[in-house]
Amino acid sequence: MTSPGSMLAALRFRDFRLLWFGLLVSNLGTWMQFTAMGFFVARMAGTPHQAAFDLGIVGAARAVPVLLFSPLAGVVADRLPRRRVLFVTNVIMATAALLLAMLASAHRLEMLGLALLSAMSSSAMAFDSPTRQSWVPLLVDREYVGNAVGLNSVAFNAPAVVGPALAGLLIVWIGVAGAFYFNAAATLAVVAAVMLMRPSPPSARYREPTLRAMRQGIAFLVHHPALRWIMLAQLVTALLARPYSQLVAALAVNVLHAGARGLGWAVSAIGLGGFGGALVTAYFAQRERRSKLWLQSGLLMSLGVLGLAFVPGLAIALPVLFFAGVGTLASLGVTNTLIQTLSPDDVRGRALSIYTMIAIGVVPLGALIDGAIASAIGLRATFALAGVACTALFLAIWLFRPAVRGV
């Protein structure tokens, strides 16, 4: 049994523990598939500019469904039984991974199929994320919410330490299909977990029209004195800074000429940093003023992206990617925690759906924008522009918006 002050305190709750271990297994496959897809696209493209643009296309295919469905997904998260929603979404994501694997095994996988199956998986993720995250405050006591959010980030990023490197080895040994097959099987871990969990009733008591319910979630964030600025920072960094993780394949393969194994190490460095950022959230989100953690993590992410503009080789790129990963996941974690704790129960799912729309949907769209910019001015110049702009934004919000400093 964990003590109340432990970094693993939220795991004392049975249903959260089931969901957490399911996510831990599932996300190992997610990171392997992410790495395999990046390598496949970069290898097919051949040149750094074309690789950056093609990765942006795949990113856009993931972005559009999230942008379209996230407002509706927030209503679903508040209104429908969460266990049933998570069962359906994870079966869909496992099916998409299996189809990717079968096409790759048959040497029939092309950009169109990759984009369409990415869109299929992303559509399911649009409903999965706000449903799962809005369930967390109901699975643990309120004082453990920050710890639970951090542990959820750990479940996503701990597999990133080994998943990309393992994917790199599988690509060398048997091809990209191996990573896709692994992900299809690993995703079923969440399906098994939710089947063992107790059902939870929907949070929303009133069934207002769907469009009005969507508008209420948006209005809550827009009018909140602190969250509106925090979400603005999330939006801008999603468009400019955070796409570095999706363009790292172009950096590693086409700029630094590191190959499949080098790409695996590069993505692992991001994942290891993310794991560290998740631990930061799990430990400090309940102990420090969260606004300070929000500023520090945002600056670390922005300066890390700026640093990528100047790395001469993989050996220097790996620690830079690590620190960028720490900042990125700590920033996401503290933002998630603030939404969880500052949102009323009956609107939390809708507020988190906007967070999901930015975190999952806007980032791939940002990859398309950054990829297009990089095709014109180069990848290094794009990283420099993004890093400077986001650093300035975090400092401006901190200095001129006192409501943010008080949360």
DRENZASE-766572 format. One record per residue (C-alpha): z negated, y, x negated; residue number from 0; residue in one letter; chain. Coordinates in steps of 0.05 Angstrom, whole numbers, plus 5000, padded with zeros to 4 digits. Last residue first. Example, Ala and Ser with C-alpha at 12.3 -4.5 7.8 and 13.67 -1.06 7.14 Angstrom:
<pts>
PT    zz    yy    xx    k  r  c
PT  4857  4979  4727    1  S  A
PT  4844  4910  4754    0  A  A
</pts>
This chain:
<pts>
PT    zz    yy    xx    k  r  c
PT  5194  5587  5068  406  V  A
PT  5175  5658  5045  405  G  A
PT  5229  5671  4993  404  R  A
PT  5283  5658  5045  403  V  A
PT  5255  5711  5092  402  A  A
PT  5255  5760  5034  401  P  A
PT  5332  5763  5033  400  R  A
PT  5356  5812  4979  399  F  A
PT  5333  5781  4913  398  L  A
PT  5337  5708  4931  397  W  A
PT  5403  5715  4969  396  I  A
PT  5434  5754  4912  395  A  A
PT  5410  5705  4859  394  L  A
PT  5439  5646  4896  393  F  A
PT  5506  5681  4907  392  L  A
PT  5514  5703  4834  391  A  A
PT  5504  5632  4809  390  T  A
PT  5554  5608  4861  389  C  A
PT  5609  5656  4838  388  A  A
PT  5598  5643  4763  387  V  A
PT  5601  5567  4771  386  G  A
PT  5662  5566  4816  385  A  A
PT  5704  5611  4770  384  L  A
PT  5685  5570  4708  383  A  A
PT  5700  5504  4743  382  F  A
PT  5769  5530  4764  381  T  A
PT  5783  5555  4693  380  A  A
PT  5770  5485  4667  379  R  A
PT  5814  5451  4719  378  L  A
PT  5875  5494  4705  377  G  A
PT  5903  5559  4735  376  I  A
PT  5953  5535  4787  375  A  A
PT  5939  5461  4796  374  S  A
PT  5865  5478  4789  373  A  A
PT  5869  5526  4848  372  I  A
PT  5900  5471  4891  371  A  A
PT  5848  5421  4868  370  G  A
PT  5793  5472  4882  369  D  A
PT  5819  5481  4953  368  I  A
PT  5828  5406  4964  367  L  A
PT  5760  5392  4934  366  A  A
PT  5730  5446  4979  365  G  A
PT  5758  5407  5038  364  L  A
PT  5723  5346  5009  363  P  A
PT  5658  5387  5005  362  V  A
PT  5667  5416  5075  361  V  A
PT  5660  5350  5112  360  G  A
PT  5603  5314  5077  359  I  A
PT  5551  5368  5061  358  A  A
PT  5579  5421  5107  357  I  A
PT  5589  5378  5169  356  M  A
PT  5525  5341  5152  355  T  A
PT  5485  5406  5152  354  Y  A
PT  5517  5424  5218  353  I  A
PT  5499  5355  5244  352  S  A
PT  5428  5367  5219  351  L  A
PT  5420  5426  5267  350  A  A
PT  5446  5383  5324  349  R  A
PT  5399  5326  5308  348  G  A
PT  5340  5374  5302  347  R  A
PT  5350  5408  5369  346  V  A
PT  5300  5371  5413  345  D  A
PT  5250  5360  5357  344  D  A
PT  5244  5433  5338  343  P  A
PT  5275  5453  5271  342  S  A
PT  5235  5483  5213  341  L  A
PT  5212  5417  5183  340  T  A
PT  5277  5378  5184  339  Q  A
PT  5320  5438  5166  338  I  A
PT  5275  5455  5107  337  L  A
PT  5275  5383  5083  336  T  A
PT  5351  5380  5086  335  N  A
PT  5356  5444  5045  334  T  A
PT  5305  5416  4995  333  V  A
PT  5344  5352  4987  332  G  A
PT  5412  5384  4981  331  L  A
PT  5388  5431  4927  330  S  A
PT  5352  5374  4891  329  A  A
PT  5416  5333  4896  328  L  A
PT  5460  5386  4867  327  T  A
PT  5413  5410  4813  326  G  A
PT  5400  5340  4785  325  V  A
PT  5474  5324  4788  324  G  A
PT  5493  5387  4750  323  A  A
PT  5442  5367  4698  322  F  A
PT  5473  5298  4690  321  F  A
PT  5544  5325  4690  320  L  A
PT  5526  5370  4632  319  V  A
PT  5493  5311  4596  318  P  A
PT  5557  5269  4605  317  L  A
PT  5607  5324  4588  316  A  A
PT  5583  5332  4516  315  I  A
PT  5598  5259  4498  314  A  A
PT  5660  5260  4542  313  L  A
PT  5696  5314  4502  312  G  A
PT  5703  5388  4490  311  P  A
PT  5660  5412  4548  310  V  A
PT  5674  5486  4564  309  F  A
PT  5692  5490  4637  308  A  A
PT  5642  5436  4653  307  L  A
PT  5586  5485  4635  306  G  A
PT  5602  5528  4696  305  L  A
PT  5591  5468  4740  304  V  A
PT  5523  5458  4707  303  G  A
PT  5507  5532  4716  302  L  A
PT  5519  5526  4791  301  S  A
PT  5478  5462  4799  300  M  A
PT  5419  5490  4758  299  L  A
PT  5421  5555  4797  298  L  A
PT  5418  5519  4863  297  G  A
PT  5361  5474  4839  296  S  A
PT  5320  5534  4817  295  Q  A
PT  5332  5574  4880  294  L  A
PT  5316  5518  4929  293  W  A
PT  5255  5495  4888  292  L  A
PT  5228  5566  4891  291  K  A
PT  5241  5569  4966  290  S  A
PT  5205  5502  4975  289  R  A
PT  5138  5530  4954  288  R  A
PT  5111  5472  4913  287  E  A
PT  5073  5409  4933  286  R  A
PT  5108  5374  4990  285  Q  A
PT  5180  5384  4966  284  A  A
PT  5156  5372  4894  283  F  A
PT  5153  5297  4889  282  Y  A
PT  5207  5271  4935  281  A  A
PT  5253  5330  4920  280  T  A
PT  5246  5322  4844  279  V  A
PT  5257  5247  4852  278  L  A
PT  5321  5262  4889  277  A  A
PT  5343  5309  4834  276  G  A
PT  5330  5255  4782  275  G  A
PT  5372  5205  4822  274  F  A
PT  5426  5258  4828  273  G  A
PT  5425  5266  4753  272  G  A
PT  5433  5191  4745  271  L  A
PT  5489  5194  4796  270  G  A
PT  5525  5249  4760  269  I  A
PT  5518  5212  4695  268  A  A
PT  5542  5148  4730  267  S  A
PT  5604  5186  4752  266  V  A
PT  5618  5203  4679  265  A  A
PT  5602  5133  4654  264  W  A
PT  5649  5101  4704  263  G  A
PT  5703  5152  4686  262  L  A
PT  5695  5133  4613  261  G  A
PT  5702  5060  4631  260  R  A
PT  5766  5075  4670  259  A  A
PT  5798  5118  4616  258  G  A
PT  5766  5175  4575  257  A  A
PT  5826  5220  4566  256  H  A
PT  5783  5284  4568  255  L  A
PT  5833  5323  4611  254  V  A
PT  5869  5268  4651  253  N  A
PT  5819  5212  4659  252  V  A
PT  5751  5247  4654  251  A  A
PT  5769  5314  4685  250  L  A
PT  5816  5286  4738  249  A  A
PT  5763  5234  4757  248  A  A
PT  5710  5289  4757  247  V  A
PT  5747  5325  4813  246  L  A
PT  5705  5293  4868  245  Q  A
PT  5639  5309  4835  244  S  A
PT  5663  5379  4817  243  Y  A
PT  5673  5390  4892  242  P  A
PT  5600  5414  4894  241  R  A
PT  5615  5483  4864  240  A  A
PT  5667  5519  4905  239  L  A
PT  5673  5499  4978  238  L  A
PT  5607  5462  4985  237  A  A
PT  5574  5516  4943  236  T  A
PT  5597  5568  4994  235  V  A
PT  5574  5528  5054  234  L  A
PT  5507  5509  5025  233  Q  A
PT  5493  5581  5007  232  A  A
PT  5509  5602  5078  231  L  A
PT  5463  5547  5102  230  M  A
PT  5405  5577  5063  229  I  A
PT  5422  5645  5090  228  W  A
PT  5422  5621  5162  227  R  A
PT  5360  5579  5150  226  L  A
PT  5316  5639  5133  225  A  A
PT  5318  5686  5193  224  P  A
PT  5340  5633  5243  223  H  A
PT  5393  5663  5287  222  H  A
PT  5454  5626  5259  221  V  A
PT  5416  5560  5253  220  L  A
PT  5392  5559  5325  219  F  A
PT  5459  5585  5350  218  A  A
PT  5497  5526  5319  217  I  A
PT  5451  5475  5352  216  G  A
PT  5454  5512  5419  215  Q  A
PT  5530  5515  5416  214  R  A
PT  5535  5440  5412  213  M  A
PT  5489  5432  5473  212  A  A
PT  5531  5482  5512  211  R  A
PT  5594  5442  5496  210  L  A
PT  5561  5377  5517  209  T  A
PT  5536  5403  5585  208  P  A
PT  5460  5401  5590  207  E  A
PT  5426  5333  5592  206  R  A
PT  5353  5350  5585  205  Y  A
PT  5301  5308  5549  204  R  A
PT  5332  5310  5480  203  A  A
PT  5297  5265  5429  202  S  A
PT  5329  5198  5447  201  P  A
PT  5282  5139  5449  200  P  A
PT  5271  5097  5386  199  S  A
PT  5286  5023  5381  198  P  A
PT  5243  4982  5333  197  R  A
PT  5278  4962  5269  196  M  A
PT  5303  4892  5253  195  L  A
PT  5375  4905  5278  194  M  A
PT  5374  4971  5240  193  V  A
PT  5362  4935  5174  192  A  A
PT  5416  4882  5184  191  A  A
PT  5469  4935  5198  190  V  A
PT  5444  4975  5138  189  V  A
PT  5455  4914  5094  188  A  A
PT  5524  4905  5124  187  L  A
PT  5548  4963  5080  186  T  A
PT  5539  4918  5019  185  A  A
PT  5592  4868  5041  184  A  A
PT  5647  4920  5052  183  A  A
PT  5625  4957  4989  182  N  A
PT  5633  4894  4946  181  F  A
PT  5703  4882  4974  180  Y  A
PT  5723  4953  4956  179  F  A
PT  5696  4948  4885  178  A  A
PT  5734  4883  4874  177  G  A
PT  5799  4913  4902  176  A  A
PT  5801  4964  4845  175  V  A
PT  5823  4913  4794  174  G  A
PT  5797  4846  4769  173  I  A
PT  5767  4856  4699  172  W  A
PT  5780  4929  4682  171  V  A
PT  5767  4953  4752  170  I  A
PT  5705  4909  4757  169  L  A
PT  5678  4940  4693  168  L  A
PT  5689  5011  4718  167  G  A
PT  5657  4992  4784  166  A  A
PT  5595  4969  4747  165  L  A
PT  5593  5035  4711  164  A  A
PT  5601  5071  4777  163  P  A
PT  5546  5030  4811  162  G  A
PT  5494  5031  4756  161  V  A
PT  5462  5100  4760  160  V  A
PT  5495  5115  4827  159  A  A
PT  5452  5060  4858  158  P  A
PT  5391  5105  4847  157  A  A
PT  5429  5163  4880  156  N  A
PT  5433  5144  4953  155  F  A
PT  5366  5109  4959  154  A  A
PT  5335  5165  4918  153  V  A
PT  5363  5216  4967  152  S  A
PT  5329  5178  5023  151  N  A
PT  5266  5179  4981  150  L  A
PT  5270  5255  4977  149  G  A
PT  5278  5260  5053  148  V  A
PT  5219  5213  5062  147  A  A
PT  5175  5255  5016  146  N  A
PT  5192  5318  5053  145  G  A
PT  5178  5284  5119  144  V  A
PT  5110  5255  5097  143  Y  A
PT  5066  5308  5128  142  E  A
PT  5102  5296  5195  141  R  A
PT  5083  5223  5200  140  D  A
PT  5141  5175  5187  139  V  A
PT  5194  5141  5229  138  L  A
PT  5203  5197  5280  137  L  A
PT  5213  5250  5225  136  P  A
PT  5267  5204  5195  135  V  A
PT  5308  5193  5258  134  W  A
PT  5342  5261  5251  133  S  A
PT  5369  5237  5184  132  Q  A
PT  5399  5173  5211  131  R  A
PT  5432  5204  5271  130  T  A
PT  5456  5265  5231  129  P  A
PT  5488  5219  5178  128  S  A
PT  5518  5164  5221  127  D  A
PT  5560  5205  5268  126  F  A
PT  5601  5241  5214  125  A  A
PT  5598  5177  5173  124  M  A
PT  5638  5140  5226  123  A  A
PT  5693  5192  5222  122  S  A
PT  5690  5190  5146  121  S  A
PT  5704  5116  5145  120  S  A
PT  5766  5124  5188  119  M  A
PT  5789  5185  5148  118  A  A
PT  5782  5147  5083  117  S  A
PT  5823  5092  5116  116  L  A
PT  5878  5141  5132  115  L  A
PT  5877  5174  5063  114  A  A
PT  5880  5108  5026  113  L  A
PT  5936  5083  5071  112  G  A
PT  5977  5145  5058  111  L  A
PT  5963  5146  4983  110  M  A
PT  5986  5074  4973  109  E  A
PT  5953  5006  4976  108  L  A
PT  6003  4949  4984  107  R  A
PT  5986  4911  4921  106  H  A
PT  5962  4853  4964  105  A  A
PT  5892  4856  4935  104  S  A
PT  5892  4932  4944  103  A  A
PT  5911  4925  5017  102  L  A
PT  5857  4873  5028  101  M  A
PT  5804  4915  4993  100  A  A
PT  5821  4978  5032   99  L  A
PT  5818  4938  5097   98  L  A
PT  5749  4911  5078   97  L  A
PT  5724  4981  5063   96  A  A
PT  5748  5006  5131   95  A  A
PT  5713  4947  5165   94  T  A
PT  5648  4961  5130   93  A  A
PT  5651  5034  5152   92  M  A
PT  5663  5014  5224   91  I  A
PT  5605  4964  5224   90  V  A
PT  5562  5019  5195   89  N  A
PT  5579  5068  5251   88  T  A
PT  5566  5018  5306   87  V  A
PT  5498  4995  5283   86  F  A
PT  5477  5067  5267   85  L  A
PT  5493  5089  5338   84  V  A
PT  5454  5031  5370   83  R  A
PT  5392  5044  5327   82  R  A
PT  5395  5118  5344   81  R  A
PT  5391  5109  5419   80  P  A
PT  5435  5166  5448   79  L  A
PT  5419  5239  5464   78  R  A
PT  5397  5276  5402   77  D  A
PT  5442  5239  5353   76  A  A
PT  5500  5241  5402   75  V  A
PT  5492  5317  5409   74  V  A
PT  5493  5323  5333   73  G  A
PT  5555  5278  5330   72  A  A
PT  5592  5325  5377   71  L  A
PT  5582  5382  5327   70  P  A
PT  5600  5335  5270   69  S  A
PT  5665  5308  5300   68  F  A
PT  5719  5356  5279   67  L  A
PT  5692  5378  5211   66  L  A
PT  5672  5307  5195   65  V  A
PT  5741  5280  5215   64  P  A
PT  5776  5334  5173   63  V  A
PT  5736  5325  5109   62  A  A
PT  5751  5254  5090   61  R  A
PT  5826  5264  5093   60  A  A
PT  5815  5330  5057   59  A  A
PT  5781  5293  5000   58  G  A
PT  5841  5247  4995   57  V  A
PT  5886  5307  4990   56  I  A
PT  5840  5340  4939   55  G  A
PT  5843  5278  4896   54  L  A
PT  5918  5285  4899   53  D  A
PT  5915  5358  4876   52  F  A
PT  5869  5343  4817   51  A  A
PT  5912  5284  4797   50  A  A
PT  5976  5325  4801   49  Q  A
PT  5947  5378  4755   48  H  A
PT  5918  5328  4706   47  P  A
PT  5982  5286  4702   46  T  A
PT  5993  5212  4718   45  G  A
PT  5983  5214  4793   44  A  A
PT  5975  5139  4805   43  M  A
PT  5921  5134  4751   42  R  A
PT  5882  5192  4781   41  A  A
PT  5886  5163  4852   40  V  A
PT  5864  5093  4831   39  F  A
PT  5808  5120  4787   38  F  A
PT  5780  5164  4842   37  G  A
PT  5784  5107  4892   36  M  A
PT  5748  5059  4846   35  A  A
PT  5692  5109  4832   34  T  A
PT  5679  5123  4905   33  F  A
PT  5682  5049  4921   32  Q  A
PT  5629  5033  4869   31  M  A
PT  5586  5090  4894   30  W  A
PT  5590  5066  4965   29  T  A
PT  5576  4994  4945   28  G  A
PT  5510  5014  4912   27  L  A
PT  5498  5057  4973   26  N  A
PT  5494  4998  5019   25  S  A
PT  5439  4964  4979   24  V  A
PT  5394  5025  4976   23  L  A
PT  5411  5043  5047   22  L  A
PT  5385  4977  5072   21  G  A
PT  5322  4985  5030   20  F  A
PT  5309  5053  5061   19  W  A
PT  5322  5031  5133   18  L  A
PT  5272  4974  5127   17  L  A
PT  5220  5020  5093   16  R  A
PT  5229  5073  5147   15  F  A
PT  5216  5019  5199   14  D  A
PT  5153  4994  5164   13  R  A
PT  5118  5059  5147   12  F  A
PT  5082  5054  5079   11  R  A
PT  5149  5072  5047   10  L  A
PT  5135  5145  5062    9  A  A
PT  5083  5147  5005    8  A  A
PT  5131  5127  4950    7  L  A
PT  5119  5190  4908    6  M  A
PT  5045  5176  4919    5  S  A
PT  4998  5229  4948    4  G  A
PT  4981  5189  5010    3  P  A
PT  4969  5125  4969    2  S  A
PT  5019  5068  4973    1  T  A
PT  5000  5000  5000    0  M  A
</pts>
